[in-house]
Amino acid sequence: MSRWQPNARGRLEQAALDLYSERGFEQTTAAQIAERAGLTERTFFRHYADKREVLFGGAHLLQELFVNTLADIPESAAPIDAMASTLETVADAVFLERHEHSRQRQAVIAASAELRERELIKLASLSAALAATLRRRGVDDQAASLTAEAGIAVFKVGFEGWVGGNGEHTLADFLRESLEELKAVAAGAGRRKN
Amino acid sequence: MSRWQPNARGRLEQAALDLYSERGFEQTTAAQIAERAGLTERTFFRHYADKREVLFGGAHLLQELFVNTLADIPESAAPIDAMASTLETVADAVFLERHEHSRQRQAVIAASAELRERELIKLASLSAALAATLRRRGVDDQAASLTAEAGIAVFKVGFEGWVGGNGEHTLADFLRESLEELKAVAAGAGRRKN
């Protein structure tokens, strides 16, 4: 390992990321991840149910942060504005110093259908939680689902742009641009090349 | 089986759907599906790589239909209008007589995390194919991705409403309503209850 890791979960995640980058997800075992992290296989399975989950250990906390941030926004805000503010707050709270880590993680996920599936179900869970939060704020069922799905779409496209870039601009910048583009698209515009 | 099935794939899909409904996805084997369809396990694996794929045998054709429909729309149409027209055309071409089948299939998928993951990756593949088609039509990269993601969001929410309803209105009706709601949400509205 290239740097000190404060805890078993973090060490296992970084070891998994490094091994998946070096040899691929399919070719790596939980035992190898534990060994690289200086821990036992038993410790691995105490923390993670399987080889996929080790890359998504933070998903639950991230979802909680999204939901709490959205719930704290005044209900007078339009749903899409509440969503925009939530995306930016989370981006600044979690991803400011994580460009290189996020880039490496995204490359590993993109290379494995199994990991892409797992990531998609985490995003679907996040979307459902955000929609439920909007409903609790008095937003109509369908509008809540569509605002949440729009937020996830903006996040996916903005995140992809951010990890594909050089890290000069923040994720929040990319998310703002992505949301503006979604609004333009929905209004019947949509930039054309040339 | 309650009705005549013209081919092995269709028979296997219906048998799988019935067994997954009766005993659950986890509790059903490929051999049992083949038996119910009056076929051999070997035939099952000649047609489908695994127990999940049997529910997604039509995904490739559906994606092809989406892409061809979108490609045929005049390039003068705004991306969101091209997407709206594509959704309605596909809905009428594929789902007019499929309410009960779609309802049963969706209930089975909703009950299994493994099947939900597989469905999400099929939708992600569809989204990527639609975005690529929009790019070939001269739409800017980011606008293409967001139009495709918006189309998938509209499809998911509209489809959910349709299978949850009594089948009186068509899927195309639900998709139109869902798209109007997305446009309203993006414009800063979003219906509120009460």
Interface residues (C-beta under 8 A of the other chain):
Chain A: A78 P79 I80 D81 A113 R116 E117 R118 L120 I121 A124 G138 V139 D140 Q142 A143 S145 L146 T147 E149 A150 I152 A153 V154 K156 V157 E160 G161 E177 S178 E181 L182 K183 A184 V185 A186 A187 G188 A189 G190 R191 R192 K193 N194
Chain B: A78 P79 I80 D81 A113 R116 E117 R118 L120 I121 A124 G138 V139 D140 Q142 A143 A144 S145 L146 T147 E149 A150 I152 A153 V154 K156 V157 E160 G161 E177 S178 E181 L182 K183 A184 V185 A186 A187 G188 A189 G190 R191 R192 K193 N194
